[in-house]
Amino acid sequence: MKNYHKIITEIYSDLKNVNDIGKVANYIPELANVSDSNFGVHITTIDRNSFGIGDSDKKFSIQSISKILTLTLAYQLEGEKLWKRVDVEPSGNPFNSLLQLEADLGIPRNPFINAGAIVVCDILISHLQHPKEDFLAFCKEISNNPHLKYDEKVAQSEKSSGYRNIALCNFIKSFGNIKNDIDIVLDFYFYTCALEMTCKEVSEIFLFLADDHFITQKGKRVLTMSQAKRINAILLTCGFYDESGEFAFRVGLPGKSGVGGGIIAIHPDEFCITVWSPKLNKKGNSYKGMLFLEQFTTATESSIF
Ligand code: GLU
């Protein structure tokens, strides 16, 4: 592996005690119970070289990072028809905004904001017999990892406090872009957000977006090369709420953040890297995570630009 090991170790120790001005998300009560001092990093290259540091083997709530996984399965099942239900434009609005939906007649701007992921969940429900079980089985298959599971406490906590997502789902349904029962759609959405993984597991599950030749243990491709390219493109332009431009500007990789403080960044043909640090900046992205990745791509000269 390049000199990633050394560089990650150096940046990690520089940032470990940096003054972190972020705040742990507490609008989902269960997320506020996580210690804000957690800090882990893990990189997996497409040659399956792997290196982790800090809390890289502790499970955390991946939250919106799961939106890549729901989108991937929906793209597999639905093909290009998917883009009639959800657009591929940056929103320039917070992840849980209702504003734009009115003007856009219930077609969410992209699959990585809550509105878009809720529509993607609705599409999956129309295809899957047992959505929660089938989605988890899909995640286990593409990561070759039988240990993945939902964090029940996080799912229930979000369910009991998810007023905005409930509003979003109802609002989209009023435009006819939710086909199934809203309670079923929301329950599935909350569970997908409650997937828990370690930094190592996250860096492994997304290898199919970095490695053009990726096949599962069963010998199957996850997406075509063209589909993987498209998902990376949406990640670059829409993966960080209304800070996607800033992430591309400072880090220069496709990626996705979640309000649990995790970030996955993908370098096509090279690696997947995950950083987890729960304190979020004002836009909802991990403060230290962004700082780490900015320094990492600068030191390794590994942005895609
Ligand atoms: N479950 C979170 C929500 O729906 C996901 C938000 C995020 O990580 O961006 O509010």
Residues whose N, C-alpha, C, O or C-beta is under 5 A from the ligand:
A	BS01	LIG	Q63 S64 F95 N114 C193 S257 G258 V259
